[in-house]
Each structure stands twice: as C-alpha cells, then as structure tokens.
C-alpha cells in the first residue's frame, strides 16, 4: 500500500518523508508526531497503559495478602487476558456504531470506576477479580476503537502503520517502566494506595481524549439491530473474506508460539538456579528486542521494505525458541529472548495489508477482533506451555514450541500468499 499524503494537521516540512533503505520514501516517526491529535492519543495511551500495568501488580499483591493463595494472585494476571475474547466478540460493534471519541472516553471512565472499586476497603476478593474482568472486557473495545481512529487521524498509508508502531513501542516500554514503578510504589505505599494511581491515569486519559481529539461521526449507521447482532454479523463478514481471514491468522498465530518461552521463564530461571535479578533480566529480553526492532524497521525502511520483511521475520521469530533445546545459560537465554522480541517487527507490514483489506464501515470491528484474538491466542499459548511443562522439561517444551511454531506459521503464510498474489 503506498504511503499516504501528509495529514492536514502537519506542516509540509514536518511531514516530508525521508529516504528509506529500500529506495522508497518513508514518512518517518517525526511526521507521525507532527500530527497534534496523534500526540494527544500517544500521551493518553502512555498514561493509561502505565496505570494498567501498575494496577495488575498492585492487585496481585493485594489479593495475595488477603488470601495467601498463589493461584488467586496469578489469576489477577490471567484475568487480564481471558475476557478479551468476550469483549472482542460480543461488544465489537460498539467501535463502529458510536462516535469514536465517545467510546474511548466512556471506556476510560468505566475502567476508572472499576479501579476505584478495587480501592474500597473490605472489598471481597471475588469482587476484586470481577472488577479486573470488567476492565479486561472493555480493553479490546477501547484498543480496537483507538486503532481505527488512527486511520482517521493519520490516513490509511505509511503514517497509520508508523502510528500503530509507536503505540506498540509505548506498550512495551510501559510494561518495563510499569513493573519498576509498581515495585517502587509498593515499597512505600499499600496496594490500595497504588491502585489510586491507576484511577488517576484512566481519568487523565479520558480528559486528554475528550478535549484533545476531534469528534467524528460513527462509522456505521444503526439498522435497528441489537449490539450483539451487529457484532456477530461483523465477525461473520470479516471471516467470510479470505484475505482478511488469512491476515487475522497471521496476526494471531506467531504470538501464540512466541509467548511460550516468556510463560516459562520463571521455571527456566529456577532450573538454572538464578535469583530474582537473573529472572528480571530475562523478562526484560523480549520487550527490549521488540522496542529495538520496531524502532529500526519503522525508521529505516519504507512500506515496500517492511512488506518484504513480514513473512520471513514471522518465521524467524520462531527459531530462537528452538535454541532452548541446548539448555542455554543466562547470557544465551537472554540473547534468545531479545531475538524473539525482534520478531514483532513483522507486524508493520501486516498492518499495511490489513488496513487495505478491511472495508471502512467494518474497521472498528476488525481492529477490535484483531486485538481480542491476539490476546486470546497469547493466553492460550501460555496455558498450553504451562500444561506441557508439568510433564516435560521446560527447555524441551520451549524448543518444541519453536518447532511447532515454524510449521504452523509457515502454513499460515501459505494461506496469506494464496489470498493475494501481490503481498510481497
């Protein structure tokens, strides 16, 4: 897909593309940040993402202190993934049936109310977990709506792809910063006190989006049908399109195998007799690789170069996991994690193809479904990896996950190629 022209909110100088390594002109991250409305979305995303990560840590600690149960504490993280499939399927039409700004602000406000409920003293653990589920169920609607709005703010070409890239970089960076911030805050404040910060971040995000972004009409007109009916109808329409179906699989399948090593890092670190510092270092590997590769590919390559990388990188991301067959030491395991994280750069080309394939009136539902499926696939991958590790050595599970990943991703790439003869 060719790069889009400069957004009306940019100056010609700021939007001027830079020559990329593949001989094609790339818009560059500077042009993305030249759009004032995107800067607001960027700030709101950074704020709410940091708050969400801190919320997960504080809630896990709170639940553990209340119950003494490692299982219930771990559930606070799992419940951040599992409800995605419900919110992404049953509520996906919200992203198209209502004005985007209203959807984003309401999602932030409801999330703030849920976080505020967690702060209340005497709240039963069951209700704490229910509130966590509600935040997670809302998340795919918010994420899908924001992703579709980027197309309105940045256009449907290169700026959109780079804007999505920036959002992913923020997510990875906020994960690293959030764990560190959460740990520091919990050292000086109670878990409920830390949760107050989450309420503030959601409210701050809502204010930024309400007053910093334009009001735009809903993408799809209501036809008198129910929200559930519109959601399911949109999913059927998306699934009926061979091209969209193949691209959704390409979005979901690689991450399902990529998370295998991440899910088993604690057990693997224990097998190497590493302390908390060694485990923490390993957990930083994938985010570091993701941030580094996303930034380099987005900066140095244009749309054509990124598209050429999509398929080979999707397969190459599976290979570092196979390295665990040799039971790598801390240093080599960290290298494997960083290389695995570098595989996220395949999504820049995927975004180009996806936005070109999806009709305008289904874009919100498509982005919501993409996000819901992505999170669900990762949760499924983690669950299957953990189950397998109950019966087989951890390093073997990670290695076989890499082998299966190569096979499955190769099959998906065949369907992508078959759906279009001009994907590369």
HELIX and SHEET records of a PDB file:
HELIX    1   1 UNK A   12  UNK A   15  1                                   4    
HELIX    2   2 UNK A   29  UNK A   33  1                                   5    
HELIX    3   3 UNK A   36  UNK A   67  1                                  32    
HELIX    4   4 UNK A   70  UNK A   82  1                                  13    
HELIX    5   5 UNK A   84  UNK A   90  1                                   7    
HELIX    6   6 UNK A   94  UNK A   97  1                                   4    
HELIX    7   7 UNK A  100  UNK A  119  1                                  20    
HELIX    8   8 UNK A  125  UNK A  154  1                                  30    
HELIX    9   9 UNK A  158  UNK A  188  1                                  31    
HELIX   10  10 UNK A  191  UNK A  212  1                                  22    
HELIX   11  11 UNK A  227  UNK A  240  1                                  14    
HELIX   12  12 UNK A  242  UNK A  263  1                                  22    
HELIX   13  13 UNK A  265  UNK A  271  1                                   7    
HELIX   14  14 UNK A  276  UNK A  300  1                                  25    
HELIX   15  15 UNK A  303  UNK A  322  1                                  20    
HELIX   16  16 UNK A  323  UNK A  326  5                                   4    
HELIX   17  17 UNK A  330  UNK A  342  1                                  13    
HELIX   18  18 UNK A  343  UNK A  345  5                                   3    
HELIX   19  19 UNK A  346  UNK A  357  1                                  12    
HELIX   20  20 UNK A  360  UNK A  362  5                                   3    
HELIX   21  21 UNK A  363  UNK A  388  1                                  26    
HELIX   22  22 UNK A  394  UNK A  419  1                                  26    
SHEET    1   A 2 UNK A  18  UNK A  19  0                                        
SHEET    2   A 2 UNK A  25  UNK A  26 -1                                        
END                                                                             
